[in-house]
Amino acid sequence: MTFVAKAKWGLLFVVCTLMYGCYGPLLLLSQVDGKLQYDPSQVAWLTELVKLIVSITLLSNQSILKRFSFREALPYFIPALCYFVNANICPRLMDHLDPATFSALSNIKVVITTLLYIIIMKRYPSSLQISALAILTAASAIHSYGLSVTGGKSDVSYHKGEPMEMRASVYGVVLLLCGVSLTSFASVYTEYIMKRGYAVSLHKQSMYLYSSGVTFNTLAVLWKMQDGRQSINSTNSFSLFQGFNIYSWTIVFTSVSLYSLIL
């Protein structure tokens, strides 16, 4: 591999790392007076919809109806459901975890993904990868232990010029573990069904996955409309993208760019 190619891959790695790591801080910044002013399910719905549009655009010029097969799409409902649940859990974690703790403990996803990869894919990591996982697990455990010793509080950081204690509740940690377990299973299972259906176009498989995600999130948005809980400001009116700000739009942009265009 040439130096230029290595530099490109290195730059891509840095960009992906920054995009992945900015989710927690962006969620915090999108809050107003400590609360989300928008419906998180609308963020997830819009993200899945844009990714679906991108996947369809990258497909050939054949008719969508001719390309779509319900039998082929059915297995993708399982990971889509896992992603849907996680997407609606994560925004609520900011009430129980600060962004730094959220990002640090989210790294346990690598360990869970590896274990599921061994179970589902029957593939085993190298000794170097095992060592890296051990270090990551130890770091997450030490961070969690430190928070438990201090009663869920540690150093003081700053948010919009105001002091903010790092915090973590037991409920928040359990909720985070549930979320990362769901996404870990979804990512491994998606790879499993994609490799099993290697004859099917990658963009077509992405279309199946994102169309399932759009379906689940559309049902969630419609349910909240029907239930009368769609409005953040305790009014009976419904407005799509109500309460969205520059940070919530950035969440959509980074998610689409990272998972649909880059990865």
Helices and strands as residue ranges (DSSP letters): H 3-21, H 23-29, E 31-32, E 35-36, H 40-58, H 64-67, H 70-73, G 74-76, H 77-93, H 99-106, H 108-116, I 117-121, H 127-149, E 153-159, E 162-167, H 170-196, H 202-227, H 246-256, I 257-262
